[in-house]
Amino acid sequence: MARIGLRDITKVFPGGAVALDGVDLDIADGELMVLIGPSGCGKSTLLRIIAGLETPTSGEVHLDGMDAGHLSPKERQVAMVFQNFALYPHMRAGENIAFPLRISGMDPAAQGERIAESAGALGVRELLNRWPHQLSGGQRQRVAMGRALVRQPRLFLLDEPLSNLDSGLRAELRAEISGMVRSLGVTTVYVTHDQTEALTLADRIAVLSQGVLQDVGTAGRVYDKPATMFVAAFLGTPRITLLEAFVYVYLNSHIALRIGEQQLYLPWSDPRARELAHYHGEAIVVGVRAEAVAPIAEPRRGQSLRGSIRHLEHHGHESLAFIDIGATEIDVDPDGVRPRAAAAAARRHARASESLFNRFLDKITRTERGPEVAQAENGHAGRHHLRPAELTVRLPPRVRAASGENITIGVRLDMLHFFERRGGRIDVGWR
C-alpha cells in the first residue's frame, strides 16, 4: 500500500481560475480519506493530481515519502472509479473485470482466480456473463469497482462513484465499499459532495472550499468541533443555525451573549469563557445545532430562548420547528474562502470597507438598524450576509405544536459553537 503526502499543492488553470490553493494533506497507509466540499471546490482536481492525470502548477505529491511528480498513473499503481461507471459495452462483465490483467500479460489461470476473488467480494460472481446493458446501475458500479481492484493497486481513488444511483443503492454500496477497502487495507481517497457518505465512510474527512483546505479530522471531530463557520454550515442535517451575538464579560461570573433582545449566559467555569472574553463588546457568531436545543415548559435564566414557530416540517419520527427568536442569522457564502491568488484584492477591498463595518458594530445594539447594515454587508461581500434567524428545533412526535405558537427553547451551552466574524473557530485547545 502507500502513504500520500501533498505539499503546498496549487493548481491554476489557463485564464487564471484557481482550482487549488496551497493544499497540504497527509493520508496514512491503508486510510480511507474522504474529500468533501461543494461543486467546484477542487476535490476532483486534487484526486486527479494524486492519480497523475493532472499536473499541479506548484507543489509536490509524495508516495511513501518519495516525490512522485515524475511517475505516470501506471507507475503510481493507481486504480480509479468514476461517476459514470465507464464499462466497455462490447465486453461482458467478467471481461471488463479481466481487462487490466489481460493487458498486463498475466497468466490466464491466475487471471481466473483473481477475477473470482474480486467478483465474489463485490457480489457480482453470478453476473460475469452479462453485458453491461443487462446490468442495473448498482451492478455496473460493482463491476467497475471490481475492474479497478482486480489489479490490487497501491491507491484506490473514487470520484463520486455513487452519485448516479438511487438512495437505497447508495446506502447499500456505501456499506460494501467501507467493508471492502478496510478488508483489503488499500489506501483510498474518496471524493463526494454528500455529507452522509463522508460521515459514514471516512476514517478522516478533508473539507475544501474554493480550493482551500478548511478542515481535516475524523468525522466526529470535524462535526463536533468544525474549524470554520463554513465547515459548520456545510456538515450536519438539519443545517446549523449561525446567530449573530454580542459578547459582554462579567468577570468571575459569566459571559453574556446577546442574541437579538435575548441573552445566554456562559458560566465563567467554562474553559471557552476566557477565549470569548477577548471579544468583549464585539460581534461574534454562535452556532446552534438542532441537538443542542429542546422545548421546555419554563424559561431558565441565561439558558433558554423564547420565540414563535414560523413553520413546521413533519418527518414521521420527528418534526422540525423553525423558530423566530428575533435574532439575526449569518448566512455563510461558500465563495467566502478565497484563494491566495485573489487575497490581495480581497484585503484591499476589506480595508476600504473596514470603517463602515466598525460603525455597524458600534450601532448594532439599536433596535432599528439603519443603512450601516447594508454598507457592512456590502463591505463584507463574499464572506457572509445577514438575514432573520430561524432556530431549528427537533420536536418528538408526542409534542403538539402549530405555526405561530410561542415556544420556550432550552439551550445546551456546552454544545454551542463560537466563531469570529471572519469565520475562524473560537475555542481553547480544540486542535
C-alpha positions as CSV (number, residue, x, y, z in Angstrom):
1,M,0.0,0.0,0.0
2,A,1.1,3.6,0.1
3,R,1.3,6.8,2.2
4,I,0.3,10.0,0.4
5,G,1.8,13.4,1.1
6,L,0.5,16.6,-0.6
7,R,2.8,19.5,-0.1
8,D,1.5,23.0,-1.0
9,I,-0.5,21.9,-4.0
10,T,-1.7,24.8,-6.2
11,K,-3.5,24.4,-9.5
12,V,-4.2,27.4,-11.7
13,F,-5.9,26.7,-15.0
14,P,-5.4,28.8,-18.2
15,G,-7.3,32.0,-17.8
16,G,-6.3,32.3,-14.1
17,A,-9.0,30.1,-12.5
18,V,-7.6,28.9,-9.2
19,A,-8.7,25.3,-8.5
20,L,-6.4,24.5,-5.6
21,D,-4.6,26.9,-3.3
22,G,-1.7,25.6,-1.2
23,V,-3.2,22.3,-0.1
24,D,-1.2,20.4,2.5
25,L,-2.6,16.9,3.4
26,D,-1.2,13.6,4.6
27,I,-3.0,10.3,4.1
28,A,-1.8,7.3,6.0
29,D,-1.2,3.9,4.7
30,G,-4.5,2.0,4.4
31,E,-6.5,5.0,5.4
32,L,-9.9,5.9,3.8
33,M,-9.8,9.7,3.3
34,V,-12.9,11.4,2.1
35,L,-12.6,14.8,0.2
36,I,-15.8,16.7,0.5
37,G,-17.0,20.1,-0.5
38,P,-19.4,21.9,-2.8
39,S,-19.3,21.7,-6.6
40,G,-16.2,23.5,-8.0
41,C,-14.2,23.4,-4.7
42,G,-11.3,21.5,-6.3
43,K,-11.8,18.0,-4.8
44,S,-11.8,16.2,-8.2
45,T,-8.8,18.2,-9.4
46,L,-6.9,17.1,-6.3
47,L,-7.9,13.5,-6.9
48,R,-6.6,13.7,-10.5
49,I,-3.3,15.2,-9.3
50,I,-2.9,12.3,-6.8
51,A,-3.5,9.9,-9.7
52,G,-1.0,11.7,-12.0
53,L,-3.7,12.6,-14.5
54,E,-3.2,16.3,-13.8
55,T,0.0,18.2,-13.1
56,P,0.0,20.8,-10.3
57,T,1.0,24.4,-11.1
58,S,3.2,24.2,-8.0
59,G,3.7,21.8,-5.0
60,E,4.7,18.1,-4.7
61,V,2.9,14.8,-4.5
62,H,4.8,12.2,-2.3
63,L,4.2,8.5,-2.3
64,D,5.8,6.7,0.7
65,G,7.9,9.7,1.3
66,M,9.3,9.9,-2.3
67,D,8.5,12.7,-4.8
68,A,6.0,11.1,-7.3
69,G,5.8,14.0,-9.7
70,H,7.7,12.2,-12.5
71,L,5.6,9.0,-12.2
72,S,2.8,8.1,-14.6
73,P,-0.5,6.8,-13.3
74,K,0.6,3.3,-14.1
75,E,3.8,3.7,-12.2
76,R,1.9,5.1,-9.2
77,Q,-0.2,1.8,-9.3
78,V,-3.4,3.8,-9.1
79,A,-6.9,2.4,-9.7
80,M,-9.8,4.9,-10.3
81,V,-13.6,4.5,-10.3
82,F,-15.7,7.3,-11.8
83,Q,-19.2,8.6,-11.5
84,N,-20.2,7.2,-14.9
85,F,-19.1,3.5,-14.5
86,A,-17.1,3.6,-17.8
87,L,-17.6,-0.1,-18.7
88,Y,-16.7,-1.3,-22.2
89,P,-20.0,-2.0,-23.8
90,H,-18.6,-4.7,-26.2
91,M,-17.3,-6.8,-23.2
92,R,-19.2,-8.9,-20.8
93,A,-18.9,-8.1,-17.1
94,G,-16.2,-10.7,-16.5
95,E,-14.2,-9.5,-19.5
96,N,-14.4,-5.9,-18.1
97,I,-13.0,-7.0,-14.8
98,A,-10.3,-9.1,-16.5
99,F,-9.2,-6.3,-18.9
100,P,-6.4,-4.8,-16.7
101,L,-5.0,-8.3,-16.1
102,R,-5.1,-9.3,-19.8
103,I,-3.2,-6.2,-21.0
104,S,-0.6,-6.7,-18.2
105,G,0.1,-10.2,-19.6
106,M,-1.0,-12.2,-16.5
107,D,-1.3,-15.9,-16.9
108,P,-5.0,-16.9,-17.8
109,A,-5.2,-19.3,-14.9
110,A,-4.1,-16.7,-12.4
111,Q,-6.5,-14.2,-14.0
112,G,-9.4,-16.6,-13.3
113,E,-8.5,-16.8,-9.6
114,R,-8.2,-13.0,-9.3
115,I,-11.4,-12.3,-11.1
116,A,-13.4,-14.8,-9.0
117,E,-11.9,-13.3,-5.8
118,S,-12.8,-9.7,-6.8
119,A,-16.3,-10.6,-8.1
120,G,-17.1,-12.6,-5.0
121,A,-16.1,-9.7,-2.7
122,L,-18.4,-7.4,-4.6
123,G,-21.3,-9.9,-5.0
124,V,-21.3,-10.0,-8.9
125,R,-19.9,-13.5,-9.4
126,E,-23.2,-14.6,-11.0
127,L,-23.2,-11.6,-13.3
128,L,-19.9,-12.2,-15.1
129,N,-21.5,-13.4,-18.4
130,R,-23.9,-10.5,-18.7
131,W,-23.4,-7.5,-21.0
132,P,-23.2,-4.0,-19.3
133,H,-26.6,-3.1,-20.8
134,Q,-28.1,-6.1,-18.9
135,L,-26.9,-4.8,-15.5
136,S,-28.6,-2.3,-13.2
137,G,-26.8,0.8,-12.1
138,G,-25.6,-0.7,-8.9
139,Q,-24.4,-3.8,-10.6
140,R,-22.4,-1.8,-13.2
141,Q,-20.8,0.2,-10.4
142,R,-19.8,-3.0,-8.7
143,V,-18.2,-4.3,-11.9
144,A,-16.4,-1.0,-12.3
145,M,-15.0,-1.3,-8.8
146,G,-14.1,-5.0,-9.4
147,R,-12.1,-3.9,-12.6
148,A,-10.2,-1.3,-10.5
149,L,-9.5,-3.6,-7.6
150,V,-8.5,-6.7,-9.5
151,R,-5.1,-5.2,-10.2
152,Q,-4.5,-4.9,-6.4
153,P,-3.5,-1.3,-6.6
154,R,-1.5,0.8,-4.1
155,L,-4.0,3.6,-4.3
156,F,-7.8,3.3,-4.8
157,L,-9.4,6.6,-6.0
158,L,-13.1,7.1,-6.2
159,D,-14.7,10.2,-7.8
160,E,-18.3,10.4,-6.7
161,P,-19.0,6.8,-7.6
162,L,-22.5,6.6,-6.1
163,S,-24.0,9.9,-7.3
164,N,-25.9,8.3,-10.2
165,L,-27.6,5.7,-8.0
166,D,-30.8,6.0,-6.1
167,S,-30.8,6.4,-2.3
168,G,-31.4,2.7,-1.5
169,L,-28.5,1.6,-3.7
170,R,-26.2,4.3,-2.3
171,A,-26.8,3.1,1.2
172,E,-26.1,-0.5,0.3
173,L,-22.9,0.3,-1.7
174,R,-21.6,2.6,1.0
175,A,-21.5,-0.3,3.4
176,E,-19.9,-2.6,0.8
177,I,-17.2,0.0,-0.1
178,S,-16.4,0.6,3.5
179,G,-16.1,-3.1,4.3
180,M,-14.2,-3.9,1.1
181,V,-11.5,-1.3,1.3
182,R,-10.9,-1.9,5.0
183,S,-10.6,-5.6,4.5
184,L,-8.1,-5.1,1.6
185,G,-6.2,-2.4,3.5
186,V,-5.8,-0.3,0.4
187,T,-5.2,3.4,0.7
188,T,-8.4,5.0,-0.5
189,V,-9.3,8.6,-1.4
190,Y,-13.0,9.1,-2.0
191,V,-14.5,12.3,-3.4
192,T,-18.1,13.3,-2.7
193,H,-20.3,16.3,-2.1
194,D,-22.7,14.1,0.0
195,Q,-22.1,14.6,3.7
196,T,-23.8,11.3,4.6
197,E,-21.2,9.4,2.6
198,A,-18.4,11.4,4.2
199,L,-19.6,10.9,7.8
200,T,-20.3,7.2,7.4
201,L,-17.4,6.1,5.3
202,A,-14.4,8.1,6.3
203,D,-11.5,7.4,8.6
204,R,-10.9,11.1,8.2
205,I,-12.5,13.9,6.3
206,A,-10.9,16.8,4.4
207,V,-13.2,19.7,3.7
208,L,-12.5,22.0,0.8
209,S,-14.0,25.3,-0.3
210,Q,-12.8,27.3,-3.3
211,G,-9.6,25.3,-3.5
212,V,-8.7,26.0,0.1
213,L,-8.4,23.1,2.7
214,Q,-10.8,24.2,5.5
215,D,-10.5,21.3,8.0
216,V,-9.1,17.8,8.4
217,G,-10.0,15.2,11.0
218,T,-12.2,12.3,12.0
219,A,-15.9,12.6,11.1
220,G,-16.7,13.0,14.8
221,R,-14.1,15.8,15.4
222,V,-15.0,17.7,12.2
223,Y,-18.7,17.6,13.1
224,D,-18.3,18.3,16.8
225,K,-15.6,21.0,16.5
226,P,-15.6,22.4,13.0
227,A,-12.6,24.6,12.3
228,T,-14.5,27.3,10.5
229,M,-18.0,28.6,10.0
230,F,-18.1,27.2,6.5
231,V,-17.4,23.7,7.8
232,A,-20.1,24.0,10.5
233,A,-22.6,25.1,7.9
234,F,-21.7,22.5,5.3
235,L,-21.9,19.5,7.6
236,G,-25.0,18.5,9.5
237,T,-28.7,17.8,8.9
238,P,-30.7,19.9,9.6
239,R,-28.2,22.7,8.9
240,I,-26.6,24.5,11.9
241,T,-28.1,27.9,12.8
242,L,-25.4,30.6,12.9
243,L,-26.6,33.5,15.1
244,E,-25.0,37.0,15.4
245,A,-24.2,37.6,19.1
246,F,-22.6,40.3,21.1
247,V,-20.2,39.5,23.9
248,Y,-20.3,41.1,27.4
249,V,-17.9,40.0,30.1
250,Y,-18.8,39.7,33.8
251,L,-15.5,38.7,35.4
252,N,-15.6,35.6,37.6
253,S,-19.3,35.3,36.9
254,H,-20.3,34.6,33.2
255,I,-20.1,35.7,29.6
256,A,-23.3,37.2,28.4
257,L,-24.1,36.5,24.7
258,R,-26.7,39.0,23.5
259,I,-28.7,37.4,20.7
260,G,-31.3,39.9,19.4
261,E,-33.0,41.1,22.5
262,Q,-32.3,37.9,24.5
263,Q,-29.2,36.7,26.3
264,L,-27.5,33.4,27.1
265,Y,-25.0,33.2,30.0
266,L,-21.9,31.1,29.5
267,P,-20.5,30.3,33.0
268,W,-17.0,31.6,33.8
269,S,-16.1,28.0,34.7
270,D,-16.5,27.0,31.0
271,P,-12.9,26.8,29.5
272,R,-14.1,28.8,26.4
273,A,-15.1,31.8,28.5
274,R,-11.5,33.1,28.7
275,E,-11.3,33.0,24.9
276,L,-14.6,34.7,24.5
277,A,-13.6,37.4,26.9
278,H,-11.2,38.8,24.3
279,Y,-14.3,39.8,22.3
280,H,-15.9,42.0,24.9
281,G,-18.2,44.4,23.2
282,E,-17.7,42.8,19.8
283,A,-19.9,40.7,17.5
284,I,-19.2,37.0,17.1
285,V,-21.2,34.1,15.6
286,V,-22.8,31.4,17.8
287,G,-23.5,28.1,16.1
288,V,-26.5,26.1,17.4
289,R,-27.2,22.6,16.1
290,A,-30.7,21.1,16.5
291,E,-29.4,18.6,19.0
292,A,-28.3,21.5,21.3
293,V,-31.8,22.8,21.8
294,A,-35.2,21.3,23.0
295,P,-38.6,22.7,24.0
296,I,-39.0,23.3,27.8
297,A,-42.0,24.3,29.9
298,E,-40.5,27.1,31.9
299,P,-37.7,29.6,30.9
300,R,-34.3,29.3,32.5
301,R,-32.4,32.5,33.1
302,G,-29.4,32.6,30.6
303,Q,-30.1,29.1,29.4
304,S,-33.2,29.5,27.2
305,L,-34.6,31.5,24.3
306,R,-38.1,32.5,23.5
307,G,-39.7,32.6,20.1
308,S,-42.6,31.8,17.9
309,I,-42.9,28.9,15.4
310,R,-42.5,30.2,11.9
311,H,-43.2,26.9,10.2
312,L,-43.0,23.1,10.7
313,E,-41.7,20.2,8.7
314,H,-43.1,16.8,9.6
315,H,-40.8,13.7,9.1
316,G,-42.8,11.0,10.7
317,H,-40.4,10.1,13.6
318,E,-40.0,13.8,14.4
319,S,-40.9,17.3,13.3
320,L,-38.6,20.2,12.7
321,A,-39.8,23.5,14.0
322,F,-38.2,26.7,12.7
323,I,-38.3,29.3,15.5
324,D,-38.2,33.1,15.1
325,I,-36.3,34.3,18.1
326,G,-36.0,37.9,16.9
327,A,-32.3,37.5,16.1
328,T,-30.0,37.8,13.1
329,E,-28.6,34.8,11.3
330,I,-25.3,34.7,9.5
331,D,-25.7,33.0,6.1
332,V,-22.3,31.6,5.0
333,D,-21.3,32.3,1.4
334,P,-19.3,29.3,0.1
335,D,-17.4,31.8,-2.0
336,G,-16.2,33.4,1.2
337,V,-13.0,31.4,1.4
338,R,-10.8,33.0,-1.2
339,P,-7.7,31.5,-2.8
340,R,-4.4,33.3,-2.1
341,A,-4.3,34.3,-5.7
342,A,-7.2,36.6,-5.1
343,A,-6.3,37.5,-1.5
344,A,-4.5,40.8,-2.2
345,A,-7.6,42.3,-3.9
346,A,-9.8,41.0,-1.1
347,R,-7.6,42.6,1.5
348,R,-7.7,45.9,-0.3
349,H,-11.5,45.7,-0.5
350,A,-11.7,44.7,3.2
351,R,-9.6,47.7,4.3
352,A,-11.7,50.1,2.3
353,S,-14.8,48.8,4.0
354,E,-13.5,48.2,7.5
355,S,-14.5,51.6,8.8
356,L,-18.1,51.0,7.6
357,F,-18.2,47.7,9.3
358,N,-16.9,49.0,12.6
359,R,-19.5,51.7,12.5
360,F,-22.1,49.0,12.0
361,L,-20.8,47.1,15.1
362,D,-20.9,50.3,17.2
363,K,-24.6,50.8,16.4
364,I,-25.8,47.3,16.1
365,T,-27.4,47.2,19.6
366,R,-30.0,49.7,18.4
367,T,-33.4,48.1,17.8
368,E,-33.9,49.9,14.5
369,R,-30.9,49.2,12.2
370,G,-30.1,51.8,9.6
371,P,-28.2,51.9,6.3
372,E,-25.0,50.9,8.1
373,V,-26.2,47.3,7.9
374,A,-26.3,47.4,4.1
375,Q,-23.0,49.1,4.0
376,A,-21.4,46.5,6.3
377,E,-22.9,43.6,4.3
378,N,-21.5,45.1,1.1
379,G,-18.1,45.6,2.7
380,H,-18.1,42.0,3.8
381,A,-19.4,40.6,0.5
382,G,-18.2,37.2,-0.4
383,R,-17.9,36.0,3.2
384,H,-21.4,36.0,4.7
385,H,-24.6,38.1,4.9
386,L,-27.3,38.8,7.4
387,R,-30.9,37.6,7.5
388,P,-33.6,37.0,10.1
389,A,-32.8,33.9,12.1
390,E,-34.7,30.6,12.2
391,L,-33.6,28.4,15.0
392,T,-34.2,24.8,14.1
393,V,-35.6,22.6,16.9
394,R,-36.4,18.9,16.8
395,L,-39.8,18.0,18.2
396,P,-40.7,14.4,19.1
397,P,-44.0,13.0,17.7
398,R,-45.7,13.4,21.0
399,V,-45.2,17.2,21.1
400,R,-48.1,19.1,19.5
401,A,-47.3,22.4,18.0
402,A,-48.6,24.8,15.4
403,S,-47.3,27.7,13.3
404,G,-47.5,31.0,15.1
405,E,-47.4,29.3,18.6
406,N,-44.9,30.8,21.2
407,I,-42.4,28.3,22.5
408,T,-39.5,28.3,25.0
409,I,-36.3,26.6,24.0
410,G,-33.7,25.3,26.4
411,V,-30.1,25.6,25.2
412,R,-27.2,23.2,25.9
413,L,-24.5,25.8,26.4
414,D,-21.7,23.2,26.3
415,M,-22.8,22.2,22.8
416,L,-22.6,25.8,21.3
417,H,-20.0,26.6,18.7
418,F,-18.3,30.0,18.6
419,F,-16.7,31.7,15.6
420,E,-15.2,35.1,15.0
421,R,-17.0,37.1,12.4
422,R,-14.4,36.3,9.7
423,G,-15.1,32.6,10.1
424,G,-12.4,31.1,12.4
425,R,-13.3,29.0,15.4
426,I,-13.1,30.5,18.9
427,D,-12.2,27.7,21.4
428,V,-9.4,26.6,23.7
429,G,-7.1,23.6,22.9
430,W,-9.5,22.1,20.4
431,R,-6.8,21.1,18.0
